[in-house]
Amino acid sequence: MTVRIVDVTDDPSFRLLPPCADPGFDHRSCDYWEDADRGSKAARLSWLEPTAAPPPAARRSANPFGDDAEPAFNPFAPAPRAAPFNPFATDDVAPFNPFAPPPKAGPAVAADAPAKLRLLGRGLAVFGSYAKVLLDGDEPAVYAQFGPLSAYPRALRTRELYPALPQSPLPAVITCIATTAAARDRGLAAMLAEAVCDDLAERGFAAVEAYPEVGARPDATSAATPAFWEGLGFHVAAADERFPVLRRELA
């Protein structure tokens, strides 16, 4: 069989995501790492279909005396609340500079793409792909999700629990490495994880972290085991009986 590794960047490659070994979970509808408060690994059929594009923002009237004019400043009004976390927001948005040349349009997924594909496509123009699929022949066998730490609020929250973790250089993270039940015990997950580490090193990262769960059922965890990562040259950067942090320095 020929083994190929595909970056998930568009709808055809998104359709290659393999099913989870536990049918209650689904890589194609998981936002567990992207949303630290309400994220879920659950299978949600509604996430697999294209969604309606968001309506355009309402235009403000050109009449400064109209009803929709900007309200007058009130020094006694309470401070506005911060906008809620938006998992579909683009990472690292630079402030507007009227004197800078317009940015070049980079690769992006369609606004009406399935929700998970839009999450995976947030960093395409700046970072590149956030996921890879290993194909065994024509069959999807292993899935990996990764990216900069800023793309995964749950990983940021996890690191806050371990103040001894290095703050410089900040790592990239591999949040998910999952093999189909039929493809296990053949070294395919290790092959894909090595490819992800090589890719991250080429993108300029000096370290990468993973967050396995000790004692989880093989079908219930998306982050493998500490032993899996140690076999790939990771070391325990923060010990914990249930949620250790594994880290590898990248050459």
MOLIN-V299514 format. One record per residue. N is the residue number from 1. RES is the residue in one small letter. PHI is phi as a letter, one per 30 degrees, with the letter a starting at -180 (NA if undefined). Layout:
n=N res=RES phi=PHI
n=N res=RES phi=PHI
//
This chain:
n=1 res=m phi=NA
n=2 res=t phi=c
n=3 res=v phi=c
n=4 res=r phi=b
n=5 res=i phi=c
n=6 res=v phi=c
n=7 res=d phi=d
n=8 res=v phi=d
n=9 res=t phi=b
n=10 res=d phi=a
n=11 res=d phi=d
n=12 res=p phi=e
n=13 res=s phi=d
n=14 res=f phi=d
n=15 res=r phi=d
n=16 res=l phi=d
n=17 res=l phi=e
n=18 res=p phi=d
n=19 res=p phi=d
n=20 res=c phi=d
n=21 res=a phi=d
n=22 res=d phi=c
n=23 res=p phi=d
n=24 res=g phi=d
n=25 res=f phi=c
n=26 res=d phi=a
n=27 res=h phi=e
n=28 res=r phi=d
n=29 res=s phi=b
n=30 res=c phi=c
n=31 res=d phi=b
n=32 res=y phi=e
n=33 res=w phi=d
n=34 res=e phi=d
n=35 res=d phi=b
n=36 res=a phi=d
n=37 res=d phi=c
n=38 res=r phi=b
n=39 res=g phi=d
n=40 res=s phi=b
n=41 res=k phi=c
n=42 res=a phi=d
n=43 res=a phi=d
n=44 res=r phi=b
n=45 res=l phi=e
n=46 res=s phi=d
n=47 res=w phi=d
n=48 res=l phi=d
n=49 res=e phi=c
n=50 res=p phi=e
n=51 res=t phi=c
n=52 res=a phi=d
n=53 res=a phi=d
n=54 res=p phi=d
n=55 res=p phi=d
n=56 res=p phi=d
n=57 res=a phi=d
n=58 res=a phi=d
n=59 res=r phi=d
n=60 res=r phi=d
n=61 res=s phi=d
n=62 res=a phi=d
n=63 res=n phi=d
n=64 res=p phi=d
n=65 res=f phi=c
n=66 res=g phi=d
n=67 res=d phi=d
n=68 res=d phi=c
n=69 res=a phi=d
n=70 res=e phi=d
n=71 res=p phi=d
n=72 res=a phi=d
n=73 res=f phi=d
n=74 res=n phi=c
n=75 res=p phi=d
n=76 res=f phi=c
n=77 res=a phi=d
n=78 res=p phi=d
n=79 res=a phi=d
n=80 res=p phi=d
n=81 res=r phi=d
n=82 res=a phi=d
n=83 res=a phi=d
n=84 res=p phi=d
n=85 res=f phi=e
n=86 res=n phi=c
n=87 res=p phi=d
n=88 res=f phi=c
n=89 res=a phi=d
n=90 res=t phi=d
n=91 res=d phi=d
n=92 res=d phi=h
n=93 res=v phi=d
n=94 res=a phi=d
n=95 res=p phi=d
n=96 res=f phi=d
n=97 res=n phi=b
n=98 res=p phi=d
n=99 res=f phi=c
n=100 res=a phi=d
n=101 res=p phi=d
n=102 res=p phi=d
n=103 res=p phi=d
n=104 res=k phi=d
n=105 res=a phi=d
n=106 res=g phi=c
n=107 res=p phi=d
n=108 res=a phi=a
n=109 res=v phi=c
n=110 res=a phi=d
n=111 res=a phi=d
n=112 res=d phi=c
n=113 res=a phi=d
n=114 res=p phi=e
n=115 res=a phi=e
n=116 res=k phi=d
n=117 res=l phi=d
n=118 res=r phi=d
n=119 res=l phi=d
n=120 res=l phi=d
n=121 res=g phi=c
n=122 res=r phi=e
n=123 res=g phi=c
n=124 res=l phi=e
n=125 res=a phi=d
n=126 res=v phi=c
n=127 res=f phi=c
n=128 res=g phi=j
n=129 res=s phi=d
n=130 res=y phi=c
n=131 res=a phi=a
n=132 res=k phi=b
n=133 res=v phi=b
n=134 res=l phi=c
n=135 res=l phi=c
n=136 res=d phi=c
n=137 res=g phi=i
n=138 res=d phi=c
n=139 res=e phi=c
n=140 res=p phi=d
n=141 res=a phi=c
n=142 res=v phi=b
n=143 res=y phi=b
n=144 res=a phi=b
n=145 res=q phi=b
n=146 res=f phi=a
n=147 res=g phi=k
n=148 res=p phi=d
n=149 res=l phi=e
n=150 res=s phi=d
n=151 res=a phi=d
n=152 res=y phi=b
n=153 res=p phi=e
n=154 res=r phi=d
n=155 res=a phi=d
n=156 res=l phi=e
n=157 res=r phi=d
n=158 res=t phi=d
n=159 res=r phi=d
n=160 res=e phi=d
n=161 res=l phi=d
n=162 res=y phi=b
n=163 res=p phi=d
n=164 res=a phi=d
n=165 res=l phi=d
n=166 res=p phi=e
n=167 res=q phi=c
n=168 res=s phi=b
n=169 res=p phi=d
n=170 res=l phi=d
n=171 res=p phi=d
n=172 res=a phi=d
n=173 res=v phi=b
n=174 res=i phi=c
n=175 res=t phi=d
n=176 res=c phi=b
n=177 res=i phi=b
n=178 res=a phi=b
n=179 res=t phi=c
n=180 res=t phi=d
n=181 res=a phi=e
n=182 res=a phi=d
n=183 res=a phi=c
n=184 res=r phi=d
n=185 res=d phi=i
n=186 res=r phi=b
n=187 res=g phi=i
n=188 res=l phi=d
n=189 res=a phi=d
n=190 res=a phi=d
n=191 res=m phi=d
n=192 res=l phi=d
n=193 res=a phi=d
n=194 res=e phi=d
n=195 res=a phi=d
n=196 res=v phi=d
n=197 res=c phi=d
n=198 res=d phi=d
n=199 res=d phi=d
n=200 res=l phi=d
n=201 res=a phi=d
n=202 res=e phi=d
n=203 res=r phi=d
n=204 res=g phi=j
n=205 res=f phi=d
n=206 res=a phi=c
n=207 res=a phi=a
n=208 res=v phi=b
n=209 res=e phi=b
n=210 res=a phi=b
n=211 res=y phi=b
n=212 res=p phi=d
n=213 res=e phi=c
n=214 res=v phi=d
n=215 res=g phi=i
n=216 res=a phi=d
n=217 res=r phi=d
n=218 res=p phi=e
n=219 res=d phi=d
n=220 res=a phi=c
n=221 res=t phi=c
n=222 res=s phi=c
n=223 res=a phi=b
n=224 res=a phi=h
n=225 res=t phi=b
n=226 res=p phi=e
n=227 res=a phi=d
n=228 res=f phi=d
n=229 res=w phi=d
n=230 res=e phi=d
n=231 res=g phi=d
n=232 res=l phi=c
n=233 res=g phi=j
n=234 res=f phi=d
n=235 res=h phi=b
n=236 res=v phi=d
n=237 res=a phi=d
n=238 res=a phi=b
n=239 res=a phi=d
n=240 res=d phi=a
n=241 res=e phi=d
n=242 res=r phi=b
n=243 res=f phi=b
n=244 res=p phi=d
n=245 res=v phi=c
n=246 res=l phi=c
n=247 res=r phi=b
n=248 res=r phi=b
n=249 res=e phi=d
n=250 res=l phi=c
n=251 res=a phi=d
//
